[in-house]
Amino acid sequence: MMKKDAKIYVAGHRGMVGSAIVRALKNAGYNNIITRTHAELDLTRQDKVEEFFAAEKPEYVFLAAAKVGGIVANRDALADFMYDNMMLEMNVIHAAWKNGCCKLLFLGSSCIYPRLAPQPMPESCLLTSSLEPTNEAYALAKISGLKYCEYLNRQYGTDYISVMPTNLYGPNDNYHPEHSHVLPALIDRFHNAKISGAPYVTCWGDGSPLREFLYVDDLADLCLFLMNNYSGNETVNAGTGKEITIKALTELVAEIIGYDGEIRWDTTRPNGTPRKLLDVSKATALGWKYKTELRDGIRLAYQDYLENPHRAIR
């Protein structure tokens, strides 16, 4: 168990996941949280990361920093996604080990699993077949990070764990129209259509893919839970165990925002992976369950969007 005054470093504290972890830590009474902005510490610079860890000696690390984006960003910047994520992961994990960090939690993504993995996807299906081509570079980087944690555990007896969340959404999300993930992109698109009075909104694909969504504060709750209650080489899936078609999700977002125009589908655009549902039985067996239902979570996310309009142009 982490003591309330333990020195805890949250990498990526300004992002959606990192900021949620900081909120969860503060709400739980942890009072010695270390953070650094990108300007203060570029995690892709090995020398700077090693200097930081040598000086601060954090006891616990939540590695939530990452270069992230939607289908277009992943497709168009394959090399950037692989390089940036590989470098920052390896630098932080290695420096944590080198400086005697008690425990580290590495955050990955459900895209690490094969494109045509069995559904729902158990943790054991990792590396059993080909990845989804549109986010292969990001997935390979995340797989490398979780495997490095496992190998350190096996070789040096560290206590480094990994969590693989499903699609996330919530406060501090990225609402960029081209580089965001599906749910924040829909919130931004339908809000702007409502304000402008647009007669229709065009969405990508045909609406058939199935997706699972987890409110980011529920993920943060799981991260704290696992840091205090789980040790093991195998990753832990983080999700709800529920899925929805993109078409139904789109209609739900439009309803919550109050847009009553037409929804059109551009089938020349990619659908991505046909289905991505996580098997969350492992987390459930450990004693954890999500709290926020999708409709409630989207309302909270939209409220955050309205209160923080700068997020729409990130």
Residue pairs with C-beta under 8 A, 6 or more apart in sequence:
1 228
2 8
2 30
2 59
2 60
2 103
2 227
2 228
4 29
4 30
4 31
5 30
5 31
5 32
6 30
6 32
6 59
6 60
6 102
7 32
7 34
7 56
7 57
7 58
7 59
7 60
8 25
8 30
8 32
8 33
8 34
8 58
8 59
8 60
8 61
8 62
9 33
9 34
9 35
9 56
9 58
9 60
9 61
9 62
10 18
10 21
10 22
10 25
10 33
10 34
10 35
10 61
10 62
10 64
11 18
11 36
11 43
11 61
11 62
11 63
11 64
11 65
11 88
11 92
12 18
12 63
12 64
12 65
12 66
13 19
13 21
13 22
13 35
13 36
13 64
14 37
14 38
14 172
15 64
15 65
15 66
15 68
15 172
16 168
16 169
16 170
16 171
16 172
16 173
16 174
16 216
17 64
17 107
17 165
17 168
17 216
17 219
17 220
18 62
18 64
18 65
19 171
19 172
20 170
20 171
20 172
20 216
20 217
20 219
20 220
21 62
21 64
21 220
21 223
21 224
22 33
22 35
23 217
23 220
24 217
24 220
24 221
24 223
24 224
25 33
25 224
26 33
28 224
34 56
34 58
36 52
41 48
41 49
41 52
42 48
43 49
43 65
43 87
43 88
43 91
43 92
44 83
44 84
44 87
44 88
44 91
45 91
46 87
46 91
49 91
49 92
49 95
50 91
50 95
50 98
52 95
53 95
53 96
53 98
53 99
53 101
54 95
54 99
57 99
57 100
58 96
58 99
58 101
59 101
59 102
59 103
60 101
60 102
60 103
60 104
60 105
60 227
61 92
61 96
61 101
61 103
61 104
61 105
62 104
62 105
62 107
62 223
62 227
63 89
63 92
63 93
63 104
63 105
63 106
63 107
63 145
64 107
65 88
65 92
66 85
66 88
66 107
67 80
67 81
67 84
67 85
67 88
67 138
68 138
68 174
68 181
69 77
69 81
69 174
69 179
69 180
69 181
70 178
70 179
70 180
70 181
70 182
70 185
71 134
71 135
71 204
71 270
71 272
72 178
72 179
73 81
73 178
73 179
74 81
74 134
74 135
74 137
74 138
75 134
75 270
78 136
78 137
79 137
81 135
81 137
81 138
81 141
82 137
82 138
82 140
82 141
85 138
85 141
85 142
85 145
86 141
86 144
86 145
89 106
89 141
89 142
89 144
89 145
89 148
90 144
90 145
90 148
93 104
93 106
93 145
93 148
93 149
93 152
93 160
94 148
96 104
96 160
97 152
97 156
97 158
97 160
101 158
102 159
103 159
103 160
103 161
103 227
104 149
104 158
104 159
104 160
104 161
105 160
105 161
105 162
105 163
105 223
105 226
105 227
106 145
106 146
106 149
106 160
106 161
106 162
106 163
107 162
107 163
107 165
107 223
108 142
108 143
108 145
108 146
108 162
108 163
108 164
108 165
108 235
109 138
109 139
109 142
109 164
109 165
110 121
110 164
110 165
110 166
110 167
110 212
110 237
110 239
110 276
110 278
111 131
111 132
111 135
111 138
111 139
111 142
111 273
111 276
112 126
112 131
112 139
112 142
112 143
112 146
112 164
113 121
113 125
113 126
113 164
113 276
114 125
114 127
114 128
114 129
114 130
114 131
115 129
115 130
115 131
115 132
115 133
115 273
116 129
116 130
116 274
117 125
117 128
117 129
118 125
119 275
119 277
120 241
120 277
120 278
120 279
120 280
121 237
121 276
121 277
121 278
121 279
122 237
122 279
122 281
122 282
123 164
123 234
123 235
123 236
123 237
123 279
123 282
124 234
126 143
126 235
127 143
131 139
131 140
132 139
132 272
132 273
134 270
134 272
135 272
145 162
146 162
146 164
146 235
149 158
149 160
149 161
149 162
149 233
150 160
150 162
150 233
150 234
152 158
152 160
153 159
153 160
153 233
154 233
159 231
161 226
161 227
161 230
161 231
161 232
161 235
161 236
162 235
162 236
163 219
163 222
163 223
163 226
163 235
163 236
163 237
163 238
164 235
164 236
164 237
164 238
164 278
165 214
165 219
165 237
165 238
165 239
166 211
166 212
166 213
166 214
166 237
166 238
166 239
166 240
166 276
166 277
166 278
167 181
167 182
167 183
167 211
167 212
167 213
167 214
167 276
168 181
168 213
168 214
168 215
168 216
168 219
169 181
169 183
169 184
169 213
169 214
169 215
169 216
169 297
169 298
169 301
170 215
170 216
170 217
170 297
170 300
170 301
170 304
171 216
171 217
171 300
171 301
171 304
171 308
172 216
172 304
172 308
172 311
173 180
173 181
173 183
173 184
173 216
173 301
173 304
173 305
173 311
174 180
174 181
174 184
174 311
174 314
175 184
175 185
175 187
175 188
175 305
175 311
175 312
175 313
175 314
176 185
176 188
176 312
176 313
176 314
177 185
177 188
177 189
180 188
182 211
182 246
182 249
183 213
183 249
183 253
183 298
183 301
184 301
184 305
186 203
186 249
186 250
186 253
186 254
187 253
187 257
187 298
187 301
187 302
187 305
188 305
188 312
189 201
189 203
190 201
190 253
190 254
190 257
190 259
191 257
191 259
191 302
191 305
191 306
192 198
193 200
193 201
193 259
193 261
194 257
194 258
194 259
198 261
199 261
199 262
200 261
200 262
200 263
200 264
201 254
201 259
201 261
201 262
201 263
201 264
202 264
202 265
202 266
203 246
203 250
203 263
203 264
203 265
203 266
204 265
204 266
204 269
204 270
204 271
205 246
205 265
205 266
205 267
205 269
205 270
205 271
205 272
206 247
206 265
206 267
206 271
207 245
207 246
207 247
207 250
207 265
208 245
208 246
208 247
208 271
208 274
209 245
209 246
209 271
209 272
209 273
209 274
209 275
209 276
210 243
210 244
210 245
210 246
210 274
210 275
210 276
210 277
211 243
211 244
211 245
211 246
211 249
211 276
212 239
212 240
212 241
212 242
212 243
212 244
212 276
212 277
212 278
213 240
213 244
213 249
213 294
213 297
214 238
214 239
214 240
214 290
215 290
215 291
215 292
215 297
215 300
215 301
217 292
218 290
218 291
218 292
219 238
221 288
221 291
222 236
222 238
222 283
222 288
222 290
225 286
225 287
225 288
226 236
226 286
226 288
229 286
229 287
230 236
230 286
236 282
236 283
236 286
237 278
237 279
237 280
237 282
237 283
238 278
238 280
238 283
239 277
239 278
239 280
239 290
240 280
240 290
240 294
241 277
241 278
241 279
241 280
241 284
242 294
243 275
243 276
243 277
244 252
244 294
246 271
247 265
250 263
251 263
252 294
252 295
252 298
253 298
254 260
254 263
256 295
256 298
256 299
256 302
257 302
283 289
292 300
304 311
305 311
305 312
